[in-house]
Amino acid sequence: MNEKTGSSAVPSADTLDAHSLSVEEIVRRAAAVSAAVTRALPLEAKLEVIGQAIADLAGFASGDVVLYDQDRDELYLYRTLREGGRSIRRCLRRPAARCRSTACATAFEGRQAVPMVNPVCELWCKEGVAGPHALAPLVAGDLLVGFVGVTAHPGSSVASEQLERLSLAAGLFAGTVYLARQLEDQQSRLRMTRSLTHLGAAIAAETDLDTLLRMVRDAIVDVGVVDRAAVFLMDPTTGHLVGSWGTTRDGELEDLHERVLDPMAEPDAPSYRVLSGELPYVVTPDLTASMGFDPDNRMYGVRYHCAIPLRAGDEIVGILNGDNLLSDRPITENDIGILQAFARLAAVAIVNARLQTELRRYSNQLEQEVRRRTEEAQALSGEVSALVHSVGHDLRSPIRAIEGFTQAILEEHGHELTPPVRRDLERIEKAVVRLGELLDALLAVGRLSRSKPNLVLVQPARVVEAVVAELRPRYHHPCHIEIQQNMPAMLADEHLIRLLYRELLANALRATSARHAAEIHVGYANGAYFVQDNGVGFEQQYAHTLFDLFRRYDYRSDSIGSGLATVRRIVELHGGTVTAEGKPGQGATFRFTIGAHRRGTASPYAVLSHTESEALLPGQDLGK
């Protein structure tokens, strides 16, 4: 369409209606439209409303608003285009210098409405429409905000009165356009900051490094700070940047794990300048031109590009690269501020994830080492147990032979022996008897359990009553035995629990044998079962000797000492602990827990002198 302007042109009916509006009415209507577009609409929609309102007030069919970026001397507008089956909001940009070489020059330099003669700058052209018939600058104060291009009604020309009204309407809406653009920038930054803050919380909680890196890339792209992003980590051993996740030229997720960059190879590259500490960040307005990329380069066509360090304290752990290849939108200082804040958060999360990875690795190594040593200990324990069993049985015959021959000599030739010889043979006999008892105790206490305990619900009070009835006839001193009847039931092997109480009660009866008013209390308190007596007691510092088979608190005693060792093995078999408290001449208290019934610490004096896992076979009768 090639329209020429002329003052004698007859306007259409729509134009006449517009011409009939007074200046006051134009101002009033412009104010109403300006108030309406302050609603929460996208900038693109606001500009469409403003462009059409200017066209209506000036008597034109339609109008488009194009914004002006004074810093880059570029014209740009937002349009939603269909690409690849989806709608993409694009920012279309053209150098303003092109317009200064055409009829737009008057609008630029003179800041006034001018008629247009095609051809015009292609930025204005829509599908099926060649371009505007008139152009007016949008000037807010001294600031050129943009331009409005209007198209005349079919069959109409552009009159001088229309240009005057166009200038008036454009001036009235210039401030609205400026505020709309500022508001859009602020809302965009607020949306992106809020979204990245929420996403940052999820990223900070992620401990898997690769998942975290993908979340960082996705967050930046999805929120829309830049069109494309790629995350590279610094390899401290080589100084290279190792890829993780990035973005294809179509905006899709891309796996970059095989990509390795050497920043030293290109000292002028943005990544090198950031890693070297030369700059806190780098924004490149035309990366393709500055780096001289050829069409085969994967970054060819990228203009607006940025490189942000992933810095945790003084350490740079990687680089965050971003560009706007898809929208061709400039990367602003506001964008950089948002990216820098997010990059610092991401860097801390990366360091944390690396530490978590190292901890998991060390934990796995430690677990494997513990498993290996446990298996070795179990194997060694089995060998020792087998050796003890073998040695114990192998020694029985010679011990019995020594005992038998000694008794025979004493019985048959005792009258012929001198007193010293007879005394020595009697000592041999006693020592052999004691050695036999020691071997029996060793075999009994050290025997491995070949089956799990037969766990049933055991009532301790009834077990204790039966044990007391069994033991009491063996001890003739007066002794008051008090049994707590409301002791909680325990899940245990009843035979072993009976054996446990038999050993504890027998120990208490022996300890109180010299008392005139002996007392024994059996009960449950503070999360543990107990047996308490007022017997001879013991020194607390030697409590650890009570539960050992081969160490005795009182070395003057002829007791083998296997009873309390048996108690410890039974408790360990049930997953509990046994403790002992006492004072010389003031008695002793033995406390123990059984598996899940352990409800607290029985005593600050926990006596666990060994960690063997051997247990008694059900039905085994142990001697003292």
C-alpha positions in Angstrom: 0.0 0.0 0.0 1.5 3.3 -1.1 -0.5 6.2 0.3 0.6 9.8 -0.2 -0.5 12.5 2.2 -2.4 15.7 1.3 -4.2 18.4 3.3 -7.2 18.4 0.9 -8.0 14.7 1.5 -11.5 14.1 2.6 -11.6 12.2 5.9 -13.9 9.2 6.5 -16.8 9.2 8.9 -14.7 7.7 11.6 -12.2 10.5 11.1 -14.9 13.1 11.2 -16.1 11.7 14.6 -12.5 12.0 15.9 -12.2 15.5 14.5 -15.3 16.5 16.4 -13.6 15.8 19.7 -12.5 18.8 21.7 -9.0 18.9 23.3 -10.7 18.6 26.6 -12.5 15.4 25.6 -9.4 13.9 24.1 -7.6 14.6 27.4 -10.5 13.1 29.4 -10.7 10.0 27.3 -6.9 9.5 27.4 -7.0 9.8 31.2 -9.7 7.2 31.4 -7.7 4.8 29.2 -4.6 5.4 31.2 -6.4 4.6 34.4 -7.8 1.4 32.8 -4.4 0.0 31.7 -3.0 0.3 35.2 -4.7 -3.0 35.9 -2.7 -6.2 36.2 -2.2 -6.8 32.5 0.9 -7.9 30.7 2.9 -5.1 29.1 2.1 -6.4 25.7 -1.6 -6.1 26.3 -1.3 -2.6 27.8 0.6 -1.4 24.8 -2.1 -2.8 22.5 -4.8 -1.0 24.4 -2.7 2.3 24.3 -1.9 2.0 20.6 -5.6 1.5 19.7 -6.7 4.3 22.0 -4.3 6.7 20.3 -5.5 5.6 16.9 -9.1 6.2 17.9 -8.5 9.6 19.4 -6.6 10.7 16.3 -9.1 9.2 13.8 -7.1 6.2 12.6 -8.1 2.6 12.2 -5.3 1.0 14.4 -2.1 1.7 16.2 1.0 -0.1 17.4 3.4 1.0 20.2 7.1 0.4 19.7 9.4 1.0 22.7 12.8 2.7 22.5 15.8 1.6 24.5 18.0 4.7 24.8 21.0 2.9 26.3 21.3 0.6 23.2 19.6 2.9 20.7 17.2 0.2 19.7 13.5 -0.1 19.0 11.7 -3.1 20.3 8.2 -4.5 20.8 6.7 -7.6 22.3 4.7 -10.0 20.1 3.4 -13.5 20.7 4.5 -15.7 17.8 3.8 -19.3 16.9 6.9 -21.4 16.6 7.2 -25.1 16.6 3.6 -25.7 17.6 3.8 -23.4 20.6 3.3 -19.8 21.5 6.4 -17.8 22.3 6.5 -14.3 23.5 9.3 -12.6 21.6 11.0 -9.3 22.0 11.7 -8.1 18.5 14.5 -5.5 18.2 15.9 -3.4 15.4 18.7 -0.7 15.5 17.2 2.7 15.7 19.8 3.9 13.2 17.8 2.3 10.4 14.8 4.5 11.1 16.9 7.6 11.1 17.8 7.0 7.5 14.1 6.9 6.5 11.0 9.0 7.1 11.2 8.1 10.8 14.1 10.6 11.1 11.7 13.5 11.5 10.0 11.8 14.3 13.3 11.0 16.0 14.9 14.4 15.6 11.9 16.7 15.6 10.0 14.7 18.2 6.7 15.3 16.3 4.1 13.3 14.4 4.9 12.7 10.7 3.2 11.0 7.8 4.9 7.8 6.5 5.6 6.7 3.0 6.3 3.0 2.4 8.6 1.2 2.5 9.1 1.5 6.2 11.3 -0.3 8.8 10.2 -4.0 8.9 9.8 -3.9 12.6 6.4 -2.2 12.2 5.1 -4.7 9.6 2.5 -7.3 10.6 1.3 -10.2 8.6 -0.7 -8.8 5.6 0.0 -5.2 6.5 2.8 -3.2 4.9 3.3 -0.6 7.7 1.9 2.5 9.4 0.7 5.6 7.6 1.8 8.0 10.4 4.3 8.0 13.2 4.4 9.9 16.5 7.1 9.9 19.2 6.1 9.1 22.8 8.0 11.7 24.9 7.7 11.7 28.7 9.5 14.9 29.8 12.8 14.9 28.0 12.8 11.1 27.7 12.0 9.4 24.4 9.9 6.3 25.5 8.9 5.0 22.1 6.8 5.6 19.1 3.2 4.9 18.0 2.6 4.0 14.4 -1.0 4.4 13.2 -2.8 3.0 10.1 -5.5 5.0 8.3 -9.0 3.7 7.6 -9.4 2.1 4.1 -9.8 4.7 1.5 -8.6 7.5 3.8 -5.5 9.7 3.8 -3.7 11.3 6.6 -4.8 14.9 7.3 -2.8 17.6 9.1 -5.5 17.8 11.8 -5.0 14.1 12.4 -1.3 14.6 12.8 -2.0 17.3 15.4 -4.4 15.1 17.3 -1.9 12.2 17.0 0.8 14.3 18.6 -1.6 15.4 21.3 -2.7 11.8 22.1 0.9 10.5 21.9 2.0 13.1 24.4 -0.9 12.3 26.8 0.0 8.5 26.7 3.8 8.8 26.8 3.9 8.9 30.6 1.5 5.9 30.8 3.7 3.9 28.5 6.8 4.8 30.6 5.1 3.8 33.8 3.8 0.6 32.3 7.3 -0.4 31.2 8.7 0.4 34.6 6.0 -1.4 36.3 6.5 -4.4 34.0 10.2 -4.5 34.8 9.5 -4.3 38.6 6.8 -6.9 38.5 9.0 -9.2 36.4 12.0 -8.8 38.8 9.6 -9.4 41.8 8.1 -12.5 40.2 11.5 -13.9 39.3 13.0 -13.1 42.7 10.1 -14.6 44.6 10.1 -17.8 42.4 13.9 -18.2 42.7 13.6 -17.8 46.5 11.1 -20.6 46.7 13.1 -22.8 44.4 16.3 -21.9 46.3 14.8 -23.4 49.5 14.3 -26.7 47.6 17.8 -26.5 46.0 19.4 -25.9 49.4 17.7 -29.0 50.8 18.9 -31.3 47.9 21.9 -33.4 48.8 22.4 -35.2 45.4 24.8 -33.0 43.5 23.6 -33.9 39.9 20.0 -33.4 40.8 20.9 -30.1 42.4 22.7 -28.9 39.3 19.7 -29.7 37.1 17.4 -27.9 39.5 19.6 -24.8 39.3 19.5 -24.9 35.5 15.7 -25.5 35.4 15.0 -22.8 37.9 16.7 -20.0 35.9 15.2 -21.0 32.6 11.7 -21.7 34.0 11.5 -18.4 35.9 12.6 -16.6 32.7 15.7 -14.6 33.9 17.4 -15.8 30.7 16.2 -18.0 27.8 19.0 -20.5 28.2 21.3 -21.5 31.0 24.2 -23.9 31.5 26.0 -24.9 34.8 29.7 -25.8 34.8 31.6 -27.0 37.8 35.3 -26.2 38.5 37.6 -29.2 38.7 40.2 -28.0 41.2 42.7 -30.6 40.1 42.8 -29.6 36.4 41.3 -26.1 36.5 38.8 -27.1 33.8 35.1 -26.5 33.8 33.1 -29.7 33.7 29.6 -29.5 32.3 26.4 -30.7 34.0 23.1 -29.5 32.5 22.4 -26.9 29.9 19.9 -25.8 27.2 19.6 -26.7 23.5 19.1 -24.1 20.8 15.4 -24.9 21.0 15.2 -24.2 24.7 15.1 -27.9 25.8 17.1 -29.6 28.6 20.6 -30.7 27.4 23.0 -33.1 29.0 26.5 -31.5 29.1 28.3 -34.0 31.4 30.7 -34.9 28.6 31.6 -31.3 27.8 34.8 -30.0 29.3 36.0 -26.4 28.9 39.6 -25.1 29.4 39.2 -21.4 30.3 43.0 -20.9 29.8 42.6 -21.8 26.1 40.5 -18.6 25.5 41.7 -15.7 27.8 39.1 -13.4 26.2 36.2 -15.7 26.9 33.7 -14.5 29.6 34.3 -17.6 31.7 38.1 -17.0 31.9 37.6 -13.4 32.9 35.2 -14.4 35.7 37.3 -17.3 37.0 40.5 -15.2 37.0 38.8 -12.7 39.3 39.2 -10.0 36.7 35.5 -9.2 36.9 32.7 -10.1 39.3 30.6 -11.0 36.2 30.6 -10.5 32.5 27.7 -9.3 30.3 28.4 -9.5 26.5 26.0 -7.5 24.2 27.0 -9.5 21.1 28.9 -12.7 22.0 28.9 -14.0 18.4 30.6 -10.9 17.1 33.0 -10.5 20.0 34.2 -14.1 19.9 34.1 -14.4 16.1 31.9 -17.5 16.1 31.3 -19.2 12.7 28.0 -20.7 11.8 29.2 -24.2 12.9 29.7 -23.1 16.5 27.1 -24.2 19.0 26.9 -20.6 20.3 26.6 -19.0 16.9 23.9 -16.3 16.8 24.0 -15.6 20.6 24.1 -11.9 21.2 23.1 -11.2 24.8 25.2 -13.5 27.1 26.3 -13.5 30.7 28.8 -15.4 32.9 28.2 -15.5 36.6 30.6 -17.1 39.1 29.2 -19.7 41.5 31.0 -18.3 44.5 30.8 -19.7 48.1 32.8 -17.4 50.2 36.2 -16.9 48.6 35.9 -20.1 46.6 34.5 -20.2 43.0 33.0 -23.7 42.6 31.7 -23.2 39.0 30.2 -20.9 36.4 26.6 -20.1 35.5 26.3 -19.1 31.8 23.1 -17.6 30.4 21.9 -16.1 27.1 18.8 -14.8 25.4 19.2 -16.6 22.0 15.5 -17.3 21.7 14.1 -13.9 22.6 17.0 -11.7 21.7 16.2 -9.6 24.8 19.1 -7.7 26.4 20.4 -8.9 29.7 19.9 -6.0 32.1 21.7 -5.1 35.3 18.5 -6.1 37.1 18.8 -9.6 35.6 22.4 -9.8 36.7 21.4 -8.8 40.3 18.8 -11.6 40.4 21.3 -14.1 39.0 24.1 -13.1 41.3 21.9 -13.6 44.4 20.7 -17.0 43.1 24.2 -18.0 42.1 25.5 -17.4 45.7 22.7 -19.6 47.1 23.4 -22.3 44.5 27.1 -22.2 45.2 26.5 -22.9 48.9 24.1 -25.7 48.1 26.7 -27.2 45.7 29.4 -27.1 48.5 26.9 -28.7 50.9 26.0 -31.4 48.4 29.6 -32.2 47.7 30.2 -32.5 51.5 27.2 -34.8 51.8 28.5 -36.9 48.9 31.9 -37.2 50.7 30.2 -38.1 53.9 28.1 -40.8 52.2 31.3 -42.1 50.6 33.1 -42.2 53.9 30.1 -43.7 55.6 29.9 -46.4 53.0 33.6 -47.1 53.3 33.2 -47.2 57.1 30.2 -49.5 56.9 32.1 -51.9 54.6 35.1 -51.8 57.0 32.9 -52.5 60.0 31.2 -55.3 58.1 34.6 -56.8 57.1 35.9 -56.6 60.6 32.7 -58.0 62.1 32.9 -60.9 59.8 36.6 -61.4 60.8 35.7 -61.2 64.4 32.8 -63.7 64.0 35.1 -66.0 62.2 37.8 -65.6 64.9 35.2 -66.0 67.6 34.1 -69.3 66.0 37.7 -70.5 65.8 38.4 -69.5 69.5 35.2 -71.2 70.6 36.0 -74.3 68.7 39.5 -74.3 70.2 38.1 -73.8 73.7 35.6 -76.6 73.2 38.3 -78.9 71.8 40.8 -78.1 74.5 38.2 -78.4 77.2 37.2 -81.9 76.1 40.8 -83.0 75.4 41.9 -82.0 78.9 39.1 -83.9 80.6 40.8 -87.3 80.2 44.2 -86.3 81.6 42.6 -84.4 84.4 40.4 -87.3 85.4 43.4 -89.6 85.2 45.4 -87.3 87.5 42.5 -87.1 89.9 42.0 -90.9 89.8 45.6 -91.8 90.3 46.0 -89.3 93.1 43.0 -90.7 95.0 44.3 -94.2 94.5 47.7 -93.4 95.9 46.2 -91.7 98.9 43.7 -94.5 99.5 46.1 -97.5 99.0 49.5 -96.0 100.1 48.5 -93.1 102.2 49.7 -94.8 105.4 53.1 -95.4 103.9 53.6 -91.7 102.9 55.4 -89.1 105.0 53.1 -86.2 106.1 54.7 -83.7 103.6 54.2 -86.1 100.7 50.6 -86.8 101.7 50.0 -83.0 102.1 51.4 -82.4 98.6 49.2 -85.1 97.1 46.1 -83.7 98.7 47.0 -80.3 97.3 47.3 -81.9 93.8 43.9 -83.5 94.3 42.3 -80.2 95.2 44.0 -78.4 92.3 42.8 -81.1 89.8 39.3 -80.9 91.1 39.4 -77.1 90.8 40.8 -77.4 87.3 38.0 -79.7 86.3 35.4 -77.3 87.6 37.1 -74.4 85.7 37.0 -76.4 82.5 33.3 -77.1 83.0 32.6 -73.4 83.6 34.7 -72.4 80.5 32.8 -74.8 78.3 29.4 -73.7 79.7 30.0 -69.9 79.5 31.8 -69.9 76.2 29.4 -72.1 74.2 28.0 -70.5 71.1 24.2 -70.4 70.7 23.3 -72.5 67.7 19.7 -71.2 67.8 17.8 -68.1 68.7 16.3 -67.9 72.2 12.8 -69.1 72.5 11.2 -65.8 73.3 7.9 -65.9 75.3 6.2 -63.5 77.7 7.8 -64.2 81.1 6.4 -63.1 84.4 9.5 -62.4 86.6 7.8 -62.7 89.9 6.7 -66.3 89.3 10.2 -67.2 88.1 11.8 -65.7 91.2 9.4 -67.5 93.5 10.3 -70.8 91.9 14.1 -70.1 92.1 13.8 -69.1 95.7 12.0 -72.3 96.6 14.8 -74.2 94.8 17.7 -72.4 96.5 16.5 -71.7 100.0 17.1 -75.2 101.4 20.8 -75.0 100.5 21.4 -72.0 102.7 20.6 -72.3 106.4 21.1 -68.7 107.6 18.0 -66.7 108.3 17.2 -64.3 105.4 14.2 -62.2 104.5 13.6 -62.3 100.7 11.1 -59.7 99.4 9.7 -60.2 95.8 8.0 -57.4 94.0 4.8 -58.9 92.5 4.0 -56.2 89.9 7.3 -56.4 87.9 6.6 -55.9 84.2 6.6 -59.0 82.0 9.6 -59.5 79.7 9.9 -61.1 76.3 12.7 -63.6 76.9 13.7 -67.2 77.0 12.1 -68.5 80.3 14.8 -71.1 80.9 17.6 -68.6 80.6 15.8 -66.0 82.8 15.3 -68.7 85.4 19.1 -69.4 85.2 19.9 -65.7 85.4 17.8 -65.3 88.6 19.3 -68.5 90.0 22.8 -67.1 89.7 21.9 -63.7 91.1 20.0 -65.1 94.0 22.7 -67.7 94.8 25.3 -64.9 94.8 23.1 -62.8 97.1 22.5 -65.8 99.5 26.3 -66.5 99.7 27.0 -62.7 100.3 24.6 -62.6 103.2 25.5 -65.9 104.8 27.3 -64.2 107.7 24.6 -61.6 108.4 22.3 -62.0 111.4 19.5 -60.0 109.7 20.0 -60.8 106.0 17.7 -59.2 103.5 17.3 -59.7 99.7 15.0 -57.5 97.6 14.0 -58.5 94.0 12.1 -56.1 91.9 11.9 -53.5 89.1 12.6 -49.8 89.1 13.9 -47.0 86.9 13.7 -49.1 83.7 15.7 -52.1 85.1 15.2 -55.3 87.0 17.3 -55.7 90.2 18.4 -58.0 92.9 19.6 -56.2 96.0 21.2 -57.6 99.2 22.8 -56.3 102.4 25.8 -58.7 102.3 29.5 -58.2 102.2 29.4 -55.9 99.1 32.5 -54.9 97.1 34.7 -51.9 96.1 33.0 -50.1 93.2 36.3 -49.6 91.4 36.6 -53.4 91.1 33.1 -53.9 89.8 34.4 -54.8 86.3 36.0 -58.0 87.7 32.7 -59.4 88.9 31.4 -60.5 85.5 34.7 -62.1 84.2 35.2 -65.8 84.3 38.9 -65.7 85.1 39.0 -62.6 87.3 37.5 -62.5 90.8 37.0 -59.6 93.2 37.9 -61.8 96.2 40.9 -63.9 95.4 40.7 -65.6 98.8 37.5 -67.3 97.7 37.5 -70.8 96.2 34.6 -69.9 93.9 35.2 -70.4 90.2 33.3 -67.1 89.5 31.2 -68.4 86.5 27.9 -67.4 88.0 28.0 -63.7 87.2 29.7 -64.4 83.9 26.7 -66.5 83.0 24.4 -63.6 84.0 26.3 -61.3 81.6 26.0 -63.7 78.7 22.3 -64.2 79.2 21.7 -60.5 79.4 23.8 -59.9 76.2 21.9 -62.7 74.4 18.7 -60.7 75.1 20.1 -57.4 73.9 20.4 -55.8 77.4 23.0 -54.6 79.8 23.9 -55.6 83.4 25.3 -53.3 86.0 26.6 -53.6 89.6 26.8 -51.2 92.5 28.1 -51.9 96.0 30.1 -50.8 99.0 32.2 -53.0 101.3 30.0 -54.2 104.2 26.9 -52.5 102.9 25.7 -54.9 100.3 25.3 -54.9 96.5 22.7 -54.2 93.8 22.7 -55.9 90.4 20.5 -54.4 87.7 19.8 -55.6 84.2 17.7 -54.8 81.2 16.1 -57.2 78.7 15.8 -56.2 75.1 12.9 -53.8 74.3 12.0 -53.5 77.9 15.0 -51.4 78.5 13.4 -48.0 79.5 16.3 -46.1 80.8 19.8 -46.2 82.1 20.0 -48.8 84.9 23.1 -47.2 86.5 26.1 -45.0 85.7 28.3 -48.1 86.3 27.8 -50.3 83.3 29.9 -53.4 83.5 30.4 -54.8 80.0 33.9 -56.2 80.2 33.7 -58.2 77.0 31.8 -58.1 73.7 31.5 -61.8 73.0 28.2 -62.9 71.5 28.2 -66.4 72.9 25.1 -67.6 74.7 24.0 -70.5 76.6 22.1 -73.4 75.0 18.6 -73.8 76.4 18.6 -76.5 79.0 22.3 -76.2 79.9 22.9 -76.6 83.6 25.8 -74.4 84.7 27.9 -75.1 87.7 29.4 -72.5 90.0 
